[in-house]
Amino acid sequence: MDQYEEALKIARDIGNPVLLGDVLRDMGNSLLSYNSDGNLLSDDGTASITIRYVDSTNIEYLEEALALYKAAGLRYEEAVVSTDIARAYLINNQPQIAEGYLIAATEISDALRTNDMTDSDRISLFQNQQTAFSLLQEALNEQDEFEASLEAAERGRGRALAELLFQQESSDSLDLSTNNSPNITTIKQTAQQTKSTLVTYSIIRDTDQDYEFNRRFSGYGYEFNYSLGAWVVSPDGTITFRQVPLTDINLSKLVTDSRHAIGVRGSDRASAPPQLRPDVLAQLQAEQDEKLRQLHDLLIDPIADLLPDDPNQPVVFIPQGELFLVPFPALKNDNGDYLIENHTILTAPSIQVLQLTHDIADSRNGSTTDQAVIVGNPDMPTVTFLTEDGFVDTRLQPLAGALKEANAVSEFLGTSALTGDQATEATVKQQITSADLIHLATHGLLEYGDPRETGTRDVPGAIALTPGSGEDGLLTSAEILQMDLQADLVVLSACDTGRGRITGDGVIGLSRSFIAAGVPSVVVSLWAVPDAPTADLMTEFYRQLDQGQTKAQALRQAMLITMQDHPDPKDWAAFTLIGESE
């Protein structure tokens, strides 16, 4: 603080309002970090850092910075420092005052959006709003304003994707000056129109601690307290909020451990598992059951009484952060039942996106052409991967199981599949623009677009196809984003197609690109799927659709039937339906 006082004097002498505002904000946030009693050990474990409660001084610094930013017309900085002030009031147990600053911060950020912004710029802007939306949820929960808190949670996710869908489905240019953010009325309408139970999860910070404090001192062994909030919206519009403390629970590690316990492998299609001794198999099974039960205890048990008794009634999970990677169908209750045995499950990046996918599907009802594009095991392209020897060109391995799957699906649907040298990127691009159904059984490249992995900077994700005719054989997420697709359903029967870079806008990758291109329902995988069970599951999925089941019900039935011959969750639980159920 002595150094900051000197910097403050220099900034006042210079008279630059922006520099002065920056120094004042740094001073206010430095005081804001000291918000708890006790001592923290230094790096070498000897000296200690004394932590004291926040006093009014930090708010005075921040308020002065806010006034300077306002006078200079620096709207983004105004939103940021308003969030800082709100955080200080939350720490001082004044949530009502904090709420006002947070509403101002989010409204300023919304006003910064323009029609000419790129999708990536909007994602970045919304990502910078995440702290404000998270703190707004906290402020409202502290006042028992749980419905308003759900609105705040919704406003903080899936907004850039929603705007892409608004733009595509509207004949007029989207007017971003109007407030298209969801509210409680539209949230209830979505549950009613989709006949679904909506479950929105949010990771909420405990009021007596601070994000900035945790960021600075997490390396000193200081643990930050969070809670997991869940809003459940019933089809009749009833909204219930439940909150579970995450004391001694590392949620990210639990999700990762559960996936490892299932036996999730790398990004290629899973090969046959090694032969293990019976005692080793029993131990692995016990570990898997334990992790899946822990996730069920945390995510499902607190809201179990609010979920529908009818297993055919859809339950839509709206995850946050690492919860996008949770294998919801495989979560296991104390009776040993998997969640998919009791419920029809979907996911969505936000309630607003769910409503928009429903509207898209509804607008196309009855306008199908019965044209299906089925792709399996193309002649694989060459991709540049980073290895120990640097970037090396590597041709992807063929997938015999994907060929079998594509032929089985096409035979069932009474059409022909694009396989081998027929499955060129050029041909697939041309055919999918008018198709009702798109089924892609090939490699999915999660790491494509990451310059640290493939030397290419792009939107994450690509589908492997046959190169030629000027195409490299990689149908990328960025290319899909530019398309206008008419398909009612896309099935990405490749590996890790449901994964990508996780942001407040959801998972930035292949699934998001197809939804943004106008596809209301997308089936994706959360890990490397095994060949033989996947072929069985997908054929059964289409059989169930043919018998009149909804997409979500068909996927559930396909999982239940597949698990009879392949009981291990890794063989049937990887797939999830995103978007519209009907």
Backbone hydrogen bonds, N-H to C=O, Kabsch-Sander energy under -0.5 kcal/mol:
donor,donor_aa,acceptor,acceptor_aa,energy
5,E,1,M,-2.6
6,E,2,D,-1.8
7,A,3,Q,-2.4
8,L,4,Y,-2.8
9,K,5,E,-2.0
10,I,6,E,-2.1
11,A,7,A,-2.6
12,R,8,L,-2.3
13,D,9,K,-2.1
14,I,10,I,-2.4
15,G,11,A,-2.1
16,N,11,A,-0.6
20,L,16,N,-2.6
21,G,17,P,-2.4
22,D,18,V,-2.3
23,V,19,L,-2.2
24,L,20,L,-2.4
25,R,21,G,-2.4
26,D,22,D,-2.3
27,M,23,V,-2.4
28,G,24,L,-2.6
29,N,25,R,-2.6
30,S,26,D,-1.9
31,L,27,M,-2.0
32,L,28,G,-1.8
33,S,29,N,-1.1
34,Y,30,S,-0.6
34,Y,31,L,-1.0
35,N,33,S,-1.5
40,L,49,I,-1.6
42,S,47,A,-2.4
45,G,42,S,-1.7
49,I,40,L,-2.4
50,T,48,S,-0.5
51,I,38,G,-2.0
58,N,55,D,-0.6
59,I,55,D,-0.5
60,E,56,S,-1.8
61,Y,57,T,-2.1
62,L,58,N,-2.3
63,E,59,I,-2.9
64,E,60,E,-2.0
65,A,61,Y,-2.1
66,L,62,L,-2.6
67,A,63,E,-2.2
68,L,64,E,-1.9
69,Y,65,A,-2.5
70,K,66,L,-2.5
71,A,67,A,-2.2
72,A,68,L,-1.9
73,G,69,Y,-0.6
73,G,70,K,-1.2
74,L,69,Y,-2.4
75,R,73,G,-1.4
78,E,74,L,-2.0
79,A,75,R,-2.1
80,V,76,Y,-2.1
81,V,77,E,-2.5
82,S,78,E,-1.8
83,T,79,A,-1.7
84,D,80,V,-1.7
85,I,81,V,-2.3
86,A,82,S,-2.2
87,R,83,T,-2.2
88,A,84,D,-1.8
89,Y,85,I,-2.0
90,L,86,A,-2.3
91,I,87,R,-2.3
92,N,88,A,-1.6
93,N,90,L,-1.9
94,Q,89,Y,-2.7
98,A,94,Q,-2.0
99,E,95,P,-2.4
100,G,96,Q,-1.2
101,Y,97,I,-1.4
102,L,98,A,-2.3
103,I,99,E,-2.5
104,A,100,G,-1.9
105,A,101,Y,-2.3
106,T,102,L,-2.5
107,E,103,I,-2.2
108,I,104,A,-2.2
109,S,105,A,-2.1
110,D,106,T,-2.3
111,A,107,E,-1.9
112,L,108,I,-0.9
112,L,109,S,-0.8
113,R,110,D,-1.3
117,M,114,T,-1.4
122,R,118,T,-2.2
123,I,119,D,-2.4
124,S,120,S,-2.3
125,L,121,D,-2.4
126,F,122,R,-2.8
127,Q,123,I,-2.4
128,N,124,S,-1.8
129,Q,125,L,-0.7
129,Q,126,F,-0.7
130,Q,127,Q,-1.2
133,F,129,Q,-2.2
134,S,130,Q,-2.6
135,L,131,T,-2.6
136,L,132,A,-2.2
137,Q,133,F,-2.0
138,E,134,S,-1.8
139,A,135,L,-2.8
140,L,136,L,-2.4
141,N,137,Q,-2.7
142,E,138,E,-2.2
143,Q,139,A,-0.7
143,Q,140,L,-0.7
144,D,141,N,-1.9
145,E,140,L,-2.9
146,F,144,D,-1.1
149,S,145,E,-1.8
150,L,146,F,-1.7
151,E,147,E,-1.8
152,A,148,A,-2.0
153,A,149,S,-2.4
154,E,150,L,-2.6
155,R,151,E,-2.5
156,G,152,A,-1.0
157,R,154,E,-1.6
158,G,504,G,-1.2
162,A,158,G,-2.1
163,E,159,R,-2.2
164,L,160,A,-1.8
165,L,161,L,-2.1
166,F,162,A,-2.7
167,Q,163,E,-2.5
168,Q,164,L,-2.0
169,E,165,L,-2.5
170,S,166,F,-1.4
176,L,174,L,-1.0
178,T,175,D,-1.4
180,N,178,T,-1.0
187,I,183,N,-2.5
188,K,184,I,-2.5
189,Q,185,T,-2.0
190,T,186,T,-2.0
191,A,187,I,-1.7
192,Q,188,K,-2.1
193,Q,189,Q,-3.2
194,T,190,T,-2.3
195,K,191,A,-0.5
196,S,191,A,-1.7
197,T,314,P,-2.3
198,L,196,S,-0.6
198,L,233,V,-2.6
199,V,316,V,-2.9
200,T,198,L,-0.5
200,T,231,W,-2.4
201,Y,199,V,-0.6
201,Y,318,I,-2.3
202,S,229,G,-2.3
204,I,202,S,-0.7
204,I,227,S,-3.1
206,D,225,N,-2.0
209,Q,206,D,-1.5
214,N,210,D,-2.4
215,R,211,Y,-2.8
216,R,212,E,-2.1
217,F,213,F,-2.1
218,S,214,N,-1.7
220,Y,217,F,-2.1
221,G,218,S,-1.2
222,Y,217,F,-1.0
227,S,204,I,-3.1
228,L,244,V,-3.3
229,G,202,S,-3.4
229,G,227,S,-0.6
230,A,242,R,-2.8
231,W,200,T,-2.4
232,V,240,T,-2.9
233,V,198,L,-2.7
233,V,231,W,-0.5
234,S,232,V,-0.6
234,S,238,T,-2.8
237,G,234,S,-2.5
240,T,232,V,-2.1
242,R,230,A,-2.5
244,V,228,L,-2.4
246,L,226,Y,-2.8
249,I,246,L,-2.2
250,N,248,D,-0.5
251,L,249,I,-1.0
254,L,250,N,-2.5
255,V,251,L,-2.3
256,T,252,S,-2.3
257,D,253,K,-3.2
258,S,254,L,-2.1
259,R,255,V,-1.9
260,H,256,T,-2.4
261,A,257,D,-2.5
262,I,258,S,-1.6
263,G,259,R,-1.1
264,V,259,R,-2.2
270,A,529,V,-0.6
281,L,277,R,-2.5
282,A,278,P,-2.3
283,Q,279,D,-1.8
284,L,280,V,-2.5
285,Q,281,L,-2.5
286,A,282,A,-2.1
287,E,283,Q,-2.2
288,Q,284,L,-2.4
289,D,285,Q,-2.7
290,E,286,A,-2.2
291,K,287,E,-2.2
292,L,288,Q,-2.3
293,R,289,D,-2.1
294,Q,290,E,-2.2
295,L,291,K,-2.1
296,H,292,L,-1.8
297,D,293,R,-3.1
298,L,294,Q,-1.8
299,L,295,L,-3.1
300,I,296,H,-2.0
301,D,296,H,-2.5
303,I,300,I,-1.7
304,A,300,I,-0.8
304,A,301,D,-1.0
306,L,303,I,-2.0
307,L,303,I,-0.6
307,L,304,A,-1.1
313,Q,310,D,-1.6
315,V,344,T,-2.8
316,V,197,T,-2.7
317,F,315,V,-0.6
317,F,346,L,-2.5
318,I,199,V,-3.4
323,L,320,Q,-2.1
324,F,321,G,-1.9
325,L,322,E,-1.8
326,V,323,L,-1.4
328,F,326,V,-1.8
330,A,327,P,-1.5
331,L,327,P,-0.5
331,L,328,F,-1.4
332,K,292,L,-0.9
333,N,337,D,-2.4
336,G,333,N,-2.0
339,L,331,L,-2.2
340,I,329,P,-1.9
341,E,338,Y,-1.3
342,N,338,Y,-0.5
342,N,339,L,-1.3
343,H,339,L,-1.5
344,T,313,Q,-0.8
345,I,343,H,-0.6
346,L,315,V,-2.2
347,T,577,L,-2.3
348,A,317,F,-1.7
354,L,350,S,-1.8
355,Q,351,I,-2.3
356,L,352,Q,-2.2
357,T,353,V,-2.6
358,H,354,L,-2.1
359,D,355,Q,-2.4
360,I,356,L,-2.3
361,A,357,T,-2.4
362,D,358,H,-2.4
363,S,359,D,-2.2
364,R,360,I,-1.1
365,N,362,D,-0.9
367,S,364,R,-2.4
372,A,370,D,-0.6
373,V,437,L,-2.7
374,I,372,A,-0.6
374,I,416,S,-0.5
375,V,373,V,-0.5
375,V,439,H,-3.0
376,G,418,L,-2.3
377,N,441,A,-2.0
379,D,420,G,-1.4
380,M,378,P,-0.8
383,V,394,T,-3.2
385,F,383,V,-0.6
385,F,392,V,-2.6
386,L,453,E,-2.3
387,T,385,F,-0.5
387,T,390,G,-2.6
390,G,387,T,-1.8
392,V,385,F,-3.2
394,T,383,V,-3.2
396,L,381,P,-2.2
400,A,398,P,-0.5
403,L,399,L,-1.6
404,K,400,A,-2.1
405,E,401,G,-2.4
406,A,402,A,-2.6
407,N,403,L,-2.2
408,A,404,K,-2.3
409,V,405,E,-2.7
410,S,406,A,-2.7
411,E,407,N,-2.3
412,F,408,A,-2.0
413,L,409,V,-2.3
414,G,410,S,-0.9
415,T,410,S,-2.7
418,L,374,I,-3.6
419,T,417,A,-0.8
420,G,376,G,-0.7
420,G,377,N,-1.6
422,Q,419,T,-2.2
423,A,420,G,-1.2
424,T,422,Q,-1.6
425,E,466,T,-2.5
428,V,424,T,-2.6
429,K,425,E,-2.6
430,Q,426,A,-1.9
431,Q,427,T,-2.3
432,I,428,V,-2.5
433,T,429,K,-0.7
434,S,431,Q,-1.1
435,A,432,I,-0.5
436,D,371,Q,-2.8
437,L,371,Q,-1.6
438,I,489,L,-2.0
439,H,373,V,-2.9
440,L,491,V,-2.8
441,A,375,V,-3.0
441,A,439,H,-0.6
442,T,440,L,-0.8
445,L,462,A,-3.1
446,L,444,G,-0.9
448,Y,445,L,-0.6
450,D,447,E,-2.1
453,E,450,D,-2.2
454,T,450,D,-2.9
455,G,450,D,-0.7
458,D,449,G,-1.7
458,D,456,T,-0.7
461,G,448,Y,-2.0
462,A,445,L,-0.6
463,I,475,L,-2.4
464,A,443,H,-2.4
465,L,473,G,-3.5
466,T,423,A,-2.8
468,G,471,E,-2.4
471,E,468,G,-1.7
475,L,463,I,-2.7
475,L,473,G,-0.5
476,T,474,L,-1.0
477,S,461,G,-2.1
480,I,476,T,-2.2
481,L,477,S,-2.2
482,Q,478,A,-0.7
482,Q,479,E,-0.8
483,M,480,I,-1.9
485,L,483,M,-0.5
485,L,517,A,-2.5
488,D,436,D,-2.5
489,L,436,D,-1.4
490,V,521,S,-2.0
491,V,438,I,-3.1
492,L,490,V,-0.6
492,L,523,V,-3.2
493,S,440,L,-1.2
493,S,491,V,-1.1
494,A,492,L,-1.6
496,D,527,W,-0.8
498,G,525,S,-3.4
499,R,496,D,-1.5
501,R,508,I,-1.7
502,I,500,G,-0.6
503,T,501,R,-0.5
503,T,506,G,-2.7
506,G,503,T,-1.8
508,I,501,R,-3.3
508,I,506,G,-0.7
509,G,507,V,-1.0
511,S,497,T,-0.8
513,S,509,G,-1.8
514,F,510,L,-2.2
515,I,511,S,-2.0
516,A,512,R,-2.7
517,A,513,S,-1.5
518,G,515,I,-1.8
519,V,514,F,-2.0
522,V,578,I,-2.2
523,V,490,V,-2.8
524,V,522,V,-0.5
524,V,576,T,-2.3
526,L,574,A,-1.5
529,V,527,W,-0.6
531,D,270,A,-0.8
534,T,530,P,-1.4
535,A,531,D,-2.2
536,D,532,A,-1.9
537,L,533,P,-2.8
538,M,534,T,-2.8
539,T,535,A,-1.9
540,E,536,D,-2.1
541,F,537,L,-2.3
542,Y,538,M,-2.0
543,R,539,T,-1.7
544,Q,540,E,-2.6
545,L,541,F,-2.0
546,D,542,Y,-2.3
547,Q,543,R,-1.1
548,G,545,L,-1.8
549,Q,544,Q,-2.0
551,K,581,S,-1.8
552,A,581,S,-0.9
554,A,550,T,-2.9
555,L,551,K,-2.2
556,R,552,A,-2.1
557,Q,553,Q,-2.7
558,A,554,A,-2.3
559,M,555,L,-2.1
560,L,556,R,-2.5
561,I,557,Q,-2.5
562,T,558,A,-2.4
563,M,559,M,-2.4
564,Q,561,I,-0.9
565,D,561,I,-0.6
565,D,562,T,-0.9
566,H,562,T,-2.4
571,D,568,D,-2.3
572,W,569,P,-1.2
573,A,569,P,-3.2
576,T,524,V,-2.4
578,I,522,V,-3.1
578,I,576,T,-0.6
579,G,347,T,-2.0
580,E,520,P,-2.5
